[in-house]
Amino acid sequence: MKPDLDVLSQPTPVPFERAARLVKTPTFRQKTVPHGWNLLQFRPVRAFVTWSGFPAVLQLLVLAVFVALAVIGWGHYTPAGVNAKLYAKTNLVNLAIWGLWWPAIIWMTVLLGRAWCIVCPLELVSSQSEKLGRKLGLPQAPLAGWLAKGSLVVLLFAGLQMLVPGVQIHRVPHYTSLFLWTSLALAFGVGLFLKDRAFCRGFCPVALLLSAYGRGGMLAVRPSGQSCCNPNSKAPNARACPSLLNPARLNTNKDCLVCGDCVKADPAGEMQLLLRPPFSQTDAREPLASWPLTLFVMIVSGFVTYELCGVWKAADPVFAFVPEQVIKALHAGAAGGWIKGLWTIVAVPLLLWLVLGVLTLLLGGAKSLSEAWRRLALPMAVVVAAGHAAKGLEKFTSWAGFLPFAWAEPTGVQTALQMNAKAMPQPAAWFTLPTLSVLAMVLIGAAVLLALREARLADTEKARTRYLPIFLLGAFYFFLVFGWGGWLK
């Protein structure tokens, strides 16, 4: 059966002008490193990456932690009379997953691309179940093109975000445990009946987040300078990549899982593991984002707005005003959380992007609203990721101090009861809100500059027509994190 052509066609070849800069002679005798340091030049690094246990052993260790947390969290709910947010911090499961792991994933992806995939236990479960399916003789179909583009992933991610206000998944250990078990079961089931890393490409709930946030990451697998242009190159082809990528033509982080298989299949040493400055100019840019990725950026922009407003006490009631009025009018009661979820990931993104899209149209940057959204998506993802990372830093530093208590009592019930009764002091956050505000403003300011650069590199001709919308979203997030410092009284 022929592999999926849509997958094989990505990433696109390096443009001729850029390739000419990478290759100094037409004979391909001189190797060049495309704006980075090849970590495989260091023998310990090469030995580790080419080791038969890489990355499976790392993934197995993380899988053990995931299973342990899923077992510990099962059947545990917020105790009566205890603040749910406080209990989430004292319970080891919710603290580890939502207070430490989730913020760390955001930062890891922004800085190092898809480095999380190296240790992801779901990839291990999926790959091993795929092997099991082959041994059992089960029919394993290739991933459909619409699934490979992330059409289902965006729905799964939206559903996960709905669970935050809907059932407080980030504060109830049992719901977190259900999430972990469901993710493991889904990875196992997909691996049995689909092939070529189908789970990672079309079912992983955070696949689009890793793709959108990780494109500018500083860790990247790339061919040596001449591999993508030389028809006689000995760099591995798509058969060496479980994700059906062509290693000899890699020029983007969006799909590569940094598994090292192409390096292991590369006796000529043409594949490189680069550490380079963020958003390398040698990477390919897409002027038009796919619809699933565009919808992801839109959805997450609303969620990040909700998260940033939640830190600023004056902004939180403003953000929640409309859904609160709807809840009162409908007497929604327990369903109020779902109304807040729809407001967060549907209504707010539509309002926000309607303004940004119309502004782009007026400036001549697109011929339709849908085109404007798709042209804005990838540069905007840089700003949205910075806002997400700012909130992640705030959460990590305010939750991390609870780790010794949660480690001593994993269920966290007695710790929460004592802290709730003021019999035990709560650990202070590592940074004050004014300090976090300054750090967040610097982060978002830098992201705006990078986003403007990304817009220019993706489409030089009409980049300026998208500068103002990008700047406005950055200014909006900048204003929200400025409010964290308490200077607007």
C-alpha positions as CSV (number, residue, x, y, z in Angstrom):
1,M,0.0,0.0,0.0
2,K,1.3,3.4,-0.9
3,P,2.1,5.8,2.0
4,D,0.0,8.9,2.6
5,L,1.0,11.4,-0.1
6,D,-0.1,14.3,2.0
7,V,2.3,13.3,4.8
8,L,5.2,12.6,2.4
9,S,4.8,16.0,0.8
10,Q,5.5,17.6,4.1
11,P,7.8,19.3,5.0
12,T,8.3,21.1,1.7
13,P,11.8,21.3,0.1
14,V,14.0,24.2,1.0
15,P,13.5,27.0,-1.5
16,F,16.3,27.3,-4.1
17,E,17.5,30.7,-2.9
18,R,17.8,29.4,0.7
19,A,19.4,26.1,-0.5
20,A,22.0,28.2,-2.4
21,R,23.0,29.9,0.8
22,L,23.4,26.6,2.6
23,V,25.5,24.9,-0.2
24,K,28.6,26.8,-1.2
25,T,29.6,24.7,-4.2
26,P,27.5,22.8,-6.7
27,T,29.7,19.7,-6.2
28,F,28.4,19.3,-2.6
29,R,31.9,18.7,-1.3
30,Q,31.7,21.2,1.5
31,K,29.4,20.4,4.4
32,T,27.8,23.3,6.3
33,V,25.8,23.4,9.5
34,P,22.6,25.4,9.0
35,H,22.7,27.9,11.8
36,G,23.3,25.6,14.7
37,W,25.6,23.3,16.6
38,N,25.4,19.6,15.8
39,L,25.1,17.8,19.1
40,L,25.9,14.5,17.4
41,Q,29.5,15.7,17.1
42,F,29.9,14.9,20.8
43,R,30.5,11.2,21.2
44,P,28.4,10.7,24.4
45,V,25.4,12.4,22.7
46,R,25.7,10.3,19.5
47,A,26.2,7.1,21.5
48,F,23.0,8.0,23.6
49,V,20.9,8.8,20.5
50,T,22.0,5.8,18.5
51,W,21.6,3.5,21.6
52,S,19.0,0.8,20.9
53,G,17.2,1.8,24.1
54,F,16.7,5.5,23.0
55,P,14.1,6.8,23.5
56,A,12.1,3.7,24.7
57,V,13.8,3.5,28.1
58,L,13.1,7.1,28.8
59,Q,9.5,6.7,27.7
60,L,9.1,3.6,29.9
61,L,10.3,5.5,33.0
62,V,7.7,8.2,32.3
63,L,5.0,5.6,31.7
64,A,5.7,4.2,35.1
65,V,5.1,7.6,36.6
66,F,1.9,8.2,34.6
67,V,0.5,4.8,35.7
68,A,1.4,5.4,39.3
69,L,-0.3,8.8,39.2
70,A,-3.4,7.3,37.5
71,V,-3.7,4.7,40.3
72,I,-3.1,7.2,43.1
73,G,-5.8,9.6,41.8
74,W,-8.5,7.0,41.2
75,G,-11.6,7.5,43.4
76,H,-10.4,10.7,45.1
77,Y,-12.5,13.8,45.1
78,T,-12.3,17.2,46.8
79,P,-13.1,16.8,50.5
80,A,-16.1,18.5,51.9
81,G,-15.4,22.0,53.3
82,V,-12.1,22.3,51.5
83,N,-11.3,24.8,48.7
84,A,-11.0,22.9,45.4
85,K,-8.0,24.9,44.3
86,L,-6.2,24.3,47.5
87,Y,-6.9,20.6,47.4
88,A,-5.6,20.4,43.8
89,K,-2.3,21.8,45.1
90,T,-2.0,19.3,48.0
91,N,-3.0,16.2,46.0
92,L,0.1,14.7,44.3
93,V,-1.8,13.7,41.1
94,N,-3.3,17.1,40.3
95,L,-0.2,18.9,41.5
96,A,2.1,16.8,39.3
97,I,0.0,16.8,36.2
98,W,-1.6,20.3,36.1
99,G,0.7,22.3,38.4
100,L,4.1,21.1,37.2
101,W,3.9,18.9,34.1
102,W,1.5,21.0,32.0
103,P,3.4,24.3,32.5
104,A,6.7,22.5,31.9
105,I,5.3,21.1,28.6
106,I,4.5,24.6,27.4
107,W,7.9,25.9,28.2
108,M,9.7,22.8,26.9
109,T,7.8,23.1,23.6
110,V,8.4,26.8,23.2
111,L,12.1,26.5,23.8
112,L,13.0,23.0,22.5
113,G,10.3,22.2,20.0
114,R,8.8,18.7,20.2
115,A,11.3,17.5,22.8
116,W,8.5,16.1,24.9
117,C,7.9,13.5,22.3
118,I,11.3,12.0,23.2
119,V,9.9,10.9,26.6
120,C,6.2,10.7,25.9
121,P,4.8,7.4,27.3
122,L,1.8,7.5,24.9
123,E,4.1,7.2,21.9
124,L,5.7,4.1,23.5
125,V,2.3,2.5,24.2
126,S,1.1,3.3,20.6
127,S,4.3,2.0,18.9
128,Q,4.3,-1.2,21.0
129,S,0.6,-1.9,20.3
130,E,1.2,-1.3,16.6
131,K,3.9,-4.0,16.8
132,L,1.5,-6.2,18.7
133,G,-1.2,-5.7,16.1
134,R,1.2,-6.8,13.3
135,K,2.1,-9.9,15.2
136,L,-1.6,-10.7,15.7
137,G,-2.3,-10.2,12.0
138,L,-4.8,-7.4,12.6
139,P,-5.6,-5.2,9.6
140,Q,-3.7,-1.9,10.1
141,A,-4.9,0.9,7.9
142,P,-2.9,4.1,7.1
143,L,-4.1,7.3,8.7
144,A,-6.6,9.2,6.5
145,G,-5.4,12.5,5.2
146,W,-8.0,14.6,7.1
147,L,-6.9,12.9,10.4
148,A,-3.2,13.5,9.6
149,K,-3.9,17.2,9.2
150,G,-5.2,17.3,12.8
151,S,-9.0,17.6,12.2
152,L,-9.8,15.3,15.2
153,V,-6.9,16.6,17.3
154,V,-8.5,20.1,17.4
155,L,-11.7,18.6,18.7
156,L,-10.0,16.6,21.3
157,F,-8.0,19.6,22.5
158,A,-11.2,21.7,22.6
159,G,-12.9,19.0,24.6
160,L,-10.0,18.9,27.1
161,Q,-10.2,22.7,27.5
162,M,-14.0,22.4,28.0
163,L,-13.4,20.0,30.9
164,V,-11.5,22.7,32.8
165,P,-14.5,24.9,33.6
166,G,-17.0,22.2,32.9
167,V,-16.0,19.6,35.6
168,Q,-12.8,21.1,37.0
169,I,-10.7,18.3,35.7
170,H,-7.6,20.2,36.9
171,R,-8.8,20.2,40.5
172,V,-10.4,16.7,40.9
173,P,-7.9,13.8,41.1
174,H,-10.4,11.2,39.9
175,Y,-11.1,13.1,36.7
176,T,-7.4,13.5,36.1
177,S,-6.9,9.8,36.6
178,L,-9.7,9.1,34.1
179,F,-7.9,11.4,31.7
180,L,-4.6,9.5,32.1
181,W,-6.3,6.1,31.7
182,T,-8.3,7.2,28.7
183,S,-5.2,8.6,27.0
184,L,-3.3,5.4,27.5
185,A,-6.3,3.3,26.2
186,L,-6.7,5.5,23.2
187,A,-3.0,5.2,22.3
188,F,-3.1,1.4,22.7
189,G,-6.3,1.1,20.6
190,V,-5.1,3.3,17.8
191,G,-1.8,1.5,17.5
192,L,-3.6,-1.9,17.1
193,F,-5.6,-0.9,14.1
194,L,-3.7,2.0,12.5
195,K,-0.1,2.3,11.4
196,D,2.8,4.7,10.9
197,R,2.5,6.5,14.3
198,A,-1.2,7.2,13.7
199,F,-1.8,8.2,17.3
200,C,0.9,10.8,17.4
201,R,-0.1,12.2,14.0
202,G,-3.9,12.2,14.3
203,F,-5.1,11.4,17.8
204,C,-2.8,12.9,20.4
205,P,-4.7,15.7,22.2
206,V,-1.7,18.0,22.3
207,A,-0.3,17.3,18.8
208,L,-1.3,20.7,17.4
209,L,0.0,22.4,20.5
210,L,3.4,20.8,20.0
211,S,3.3,21.6,16.3
212,A,2.2,25.2,16.7
213,Y,4.3,26.2,19.7
214,G,7.3,24.1,18.8
215,R,8.1,25.4,15.3
216,G,10.7,27.8,16.6
217,G,12.3,25.4,19.1
218,M,16.0,25.3,19.5
219,L,16.4,21.5,19.2
220,A,15.9,20.2,15.7
221,V,16.8,17.2,13.5
222,R,18.0,18.3,10.1
223,P,20.1,16.9,7.2
224,S,23.5,18.4,6.6
225,G,23.5,21.4,4.4
226,Q,23.8,19.5,1.1
227,S,21.4,16.6,1.8
228,C,18.2,18.3,0.7
229,C,19.6,19.4,-2.6
230,N,21.9,16.6,-3.7
231,P,20.1,13.8,-5.6
232,N,23.0,11.4,-4.6
233,S,22.7,12.1,-0.9
234,K,22.9,9.1,1.4
235,A,20.7,10.6,4.0
236,P,17.8,8.3,5.1
237,N,14.5,8.4,3.2
238,A,10.9,8.1,4.4
239,R,11.3,4.4,5.1
240,A,13.6,5.2,8.0
241,C,11.0,7.4,9.6
242,P,8.1,5.9,11.5
243,S,6.1,9.1,10.9
244,L,6.6,8.9,7.1
245,L,8.7,12.1,7.0
246,N,11.6,12.4,4.5
247,P,14.7,13.0,6.8
248,A,16.7,14.2,3.8
249,R,14.3,17.1,3.3
250,L,13.4,18.0,6.9
251,N,13.2,21.8,7.3
252,T,10.6,22.3,10.0
253,N,9.9,21.1,13.6
254,K,6.1,20.7,13.1
255,D,6.0,16.9,12.6
256,C,9.4,15.5,13.7
257,L,9.2,13.6,17.0
258,V,13.0,13.6,17.5
259,C,13.0,9.8,18.0
260,G,16.4,9.4,16.5
261,D,15.4,6.6,14.0
262,C,16.8,8.5,11.1
263,V,20.1,9.1,12.9
264,K,20.4,5.3,13.6
265,A,19.7,4.6,9.9
266,D,22.4,7.1,8.8
267,P,25.8,5.5,8.6
268,A,27.0,8.4,6.4
269,G,26.5,10.9,9.2
270,E,24.4,13.3,7.1
271,M,21.6,13.7,9.8
272,Q,22.2,16.2,12.5
273,L,20.7,17.0,15.9
274,L,21.0,20.8,16.1
275,L,21.0,23.2,18.9
276,R,20.3,26.6,17.3
277,P,18.9,30.0,18.0
278,P,15.0,30.1,18.2
279,F,13.1,30.5,14.9
280,S,16.0,29.7,12.6
281,Q,15.8,31.5,9.2
282,T,16.6,28.2,7.5
283,D,13.2,26.7,8.5
284,A,10.3,26.6,6.1
285,R,7.4,28.9,6.7
286,E,3.8,28.4,5.6
287,P,2.0,31.6,4.4
288,L,-1.3,29.8,5.0
289,A,-1.9,27.6,8.0
290,S,-4.1,24.5,7.7
291,W,-7.6,24.9,9.0
292,P,-7.1,22.5,12.0
293,L,-4.0,24.5,13.1
294,T,-5.8,27.8,12.6
295,L,-8.8,26.7,14.7
296,F,-6.4,25.4,17.4
297,V,-4.7,28.8,17.6
298,M,-8.1,30.6,17.7
299,I,-9.4,28.3,20.5
300,V,-6.2,28.5,22.6
301,S,-6.1,32.3,22.3
302,G,-9.5,32.4,24.1
303,F,-8.3,29.9,26.8
304,V,-5.1,31.9,27.3
305,T,-7.1,35.1,27.7
306,Y,-9.2,33.3,30.4
307,E,-6.0,32.1,32.1
308,L,-4.4,35.5,32.1
309,C,-7.5,37.2,33.4
310,G,-7.7,34.7,36.2
311,V,-4.5,35.9,37.7
312,W,-5.6,39.5,37.7
313,K,-8.4,39.8,40.2
314,A,-9.8,42.9,38.6
315,A,-10.0,41.3,35.1
316,D,-11.5,38.0,36.1
317,P,-15.0,39.3,36.9
318,V,-14.9,41.3,33.6
319,F,-14.1,38.2,31.6
320,A,-16.8,36.2,33.4
321,F,-19.5,38.8,33.3
322,V,-21.3,37.6,30.2
323,P,-21.4,33.9,31.0
324,E,-22.5,34.7,34.6
325,Q,-25.4,36.6,33.3
326,V,-26.3,33.8,30.9
327,I,-26.1,31.3,33.8
328,K,-28.4,33.4,35.9
329,A,-30.9,33.9,33.1
330,L,-31.0,30.2,32.3
331,H,-30.8,29.0,35.9
332,A,-28.1,26.7,34.7
333,G,-26.8,25.7,38.1
334,A,-24.4,22.8,37.7
335,A,-24.2,23.3,33.9
336,G,-22.8,26.8,34.4
337,G,-19.2,25.5,34.0
338,W,-20.0,24.3,30.5
339,I,-21.5,27.7,29.6
340,K,-18.2,29.3,30.8
341,G,-16.3,26.8,28.7
342,L,-18.3,27.7,25.5
343,W,-17.7,31.4,26.3
344,T,-13.9,30.7,26.7
345,I,-13.1,28.6,23.7
346,V,-15.9,29.6,21.2
347,A,-17.4,33.1,21.9
348,V,-14.3,34.9,23.0
349,P,-12.0,33.6,20.2
350,L,-14.7,34.4,17.6
351,L,-15.0,38.0,18.9
352,L,-11.3,38.4,19.1
353,W,-10.5,37.0,15.7
354,L,-13.4,38.8,14.1
355,V,-11.7,42.1,15.0
356,L,-8.2,40.9,14.0
357,G,-9.5,39.4,10.7
358,V,-11.6,42.4,9.7
359,L,-8.6,44.7,10.4
360,T,-6.4,42.5,8.2
361,L,-9.0,42.7,5.4
362,L,-9.2,46.5,5.7
363,L,-5.4,46.7,5.4
364,G,-5.4,44.5,2.3
365,G,-3.8,41.5,3.8
366,A,-6.3,39.0,2.6
367,K,-9.2,38.6,0.2
368,S,-11.6,36.9,2.7
369,L,-12.0,36.6,6.5
370,S,-11.1,32.9,6.4
371,E,-7.9,33.7,4.5
372,A,-7.0,36.4,7.0
373,W,-7.4,34.0,9.8
374,R,-5.2,31.4,8.1
375,R,-2.5,34.0,7.3
376,L,-2.5,35.3,10.9
377,A,-2.5,31.9,12.6
378,L,1.2,31.0,12.7
379,P,2.6,34.4,13.6
380,M,-0.2,34.7,16.2
381,A,0.8,31.3,17.6
382,V,4.0,32.9,18.8
383,V,2.2,35.5,20.8
384,V,-0.4,33.0,22.1
385,A,2.4,30.6,23.2
386,A,4.1,33.5,25.1
387,G,0.9,34.2,26.9
388,H,0.4,30.5,27.7
389,A,4.0,30.3,28.9
390,A,3.5,33.4,31.2
391,K,0.5,31.7,32.8
392,G,2.5,28.5,33.1
393,L,5.3,30.2,34.9
394,E,2.8,31.8,37.3
395,K,1.2,28.4,38.0
396,F,4.4,26.5,38.4
397,T,6.0,29.0,40.8
398,S,2.8,29.2,42.9
399,W,2.2,25.4,43.0
400,A,5.8,24.0,43.3
401,G,6.1,24.8,47.0
402,F,3.4,22.3,47.8
403,L,5.4,19.3,46.4
404,P,7.1,18.3,49.7
405,F,3.6,18.1,51.3
406,A,2.1,16.2,48.5
407,W,5.0,13.8,48.4
408,A,4.6,13.1,52.1
409,E,0.8,12.6,51.8
410,P,-0.1,11.8,48.1
411,T,-3.9,12.0,48.7
412,G,-3.4,15.5,50.2
413,V,-6.6,15.2,52.3
414,Q,-5.2,15.9,55.7
415,T,-2.8,18.5,54.4
416,A,-5.7,20.4,52.7
417,L,-7.8,20.2,55.8
418,Q,-5.1,21.6,58.0
419,M,-4.2,24.3,55.6
420,N,-7.9,25.2,55.1
421,A,-8.3,25.4,58.9
422,K,-5.2,27.7,59.2
423,A,-3.5,25.0,61.3
424,M,-0.7,24.7,58.8
425,P,0.7,27.6,56.7
426,Q,0.5,27.4,52.9
427,P,3.9,27.6,51.2
428,A,4.5,31.0,49.5
429,A,4.9,31.3,45.8
430,W,8.5,31.4,44.5
431,F,8.0,34.8,42.9
432,T,5.7,37.7,43.8
433,L,3.1,38.8,41.3
434,P,4.9,42.1,40.4
435,T,8.0,40.1,39.6
436,L,6.0,37.7,37.5
437,S,4.3,40.6,35.8
438,V,7.7,42.1,34.7
439,L,8.9,38.7,33.4
440,A,5.7,38.1,31.5
441,M,5.8,41.6,29.9
442,V,9.3,40.9,28.7
443,L,8.3,37.5,27.4
444,I,5.3,38.8,25.5
445,G,7.2,41.8,24.2
446,A,9.9,39.5,22.7
447,A,7.2,37.3,21.3
448,V,5.6,40.2,19.4
449,L,8.9,41.0,17.8
450,L,9.4,37.4,16.8
451,A,5.8,37.1,15.5
452,L,6.3,40.2,13.3
453,R,9.5,38.6,12.0
454,E,7.7,35.3,11.3
455,A,5.0,37.2,9.3
456,R,7.7,38.8,7.2
457,L,9.6,35.6,6.6
458,A,6.4,33.7,5.6
459,D,5.1,36.4,3.2
460,T,7.4,39.3,2.5
461,E,5.0,41.0,0.0
462,K,2.1,41.6,2.4
463,A,3.6,41.1,5.8
464,R,3.0,44.7,6.8
465,T,-0.7,44.3,6.4
466,R,-0.6,41.8,9.3
467,Y,1.7,43.8,11.6
468,L,-1.1,45.8,13.3
469,P,-3.3,42.8,14.2
470,I,-0.3,40.9,15.6
471,F,0.7,44.0,17.6
472,L,-2.9,44.4,19.0
473,L,-3.1,40.9,20.3
474,G,0.4,41.3,21.9
475,A,-0.7,44.6,23.4
476,F,-3.9,43.0,24.8
477,Y,-1.9,40.2,26.5
478,F,0.7,42.7,27.6
479,F,-2.0,44.8,29.3
480,L,-3.4,41.7,31.1
481,V,0.0,40.6,32.5
482,F,0.7,44.3,33.4
483,G,-2.3,44.1,35.6
484,W,-0.8,41.3,37.6
485,G,1.6,43.7,39.2
486,G,-1.2,45.6,40.9
487,W,-0.1,48.9,39.3
488,L,-3.6,49.7,37.9
489,K,-5.4,50.8,41.1
